[in-house]
């Protein structure tokens, strides 16, 4: 056996830690409103309502990272071994994941103000690159049969691949929309997050593969 091929335990443990840190950093964008000592509760409520762009950016980014983590877990239920290239591609994915808090903060700061289109473009552009890198990781894994579990239904896994392939194209649509209508651009991201929350399950691939 090739000595460069090893188990995925350390890769998964490290990845889980990075995902956890990334979603934790997102909440740091939500600040406590600072009011004068004479300000009343009504003003505080207005200040909290005024931070809605921050809440929107937080929820959208959290949902995106959460779904990416769920699908990352899905991949490594099907992949039982890893090699150096898979480690590097996974590292590239984590690089993109840890960058997400920055465009999230940028979007929260500028949405509704001059420069919102650029902020939305940076945000959706980041998610587009993230989706592309995720697909690269998936394509590499499925193209190396020695890395996969043996009891996989290849036909069903092909449909799994087709679902993932929609991500980069639709995030690219969100990127283009960012220059036209920021609200529509963010709406596409939210819909994508909800859509990819219900992927084809690896259990279905393995069970059907075992029966066929």
Secondary structure, 3 states (H helix, E strand, C coil): CCCCCECCHHHHHHHHHHHHHHHHHHHHHCCCCCCCCCCCHHHHHHHHHCCHHHHHHHHHHHHHHHHHHHHHHHHHHHECCECHHHHHHHHHHHHHHHHHHHHHHHHHHHCCCCCHHHHHHHHHHHHHHHHHHHHHHHHHHHHCHHHECCCCCHHHHHHHHHHHHHHHHHHHHHHHHHCCCHHHHHHHHHHHHHHHHHCCCHHHHHHHHHHC
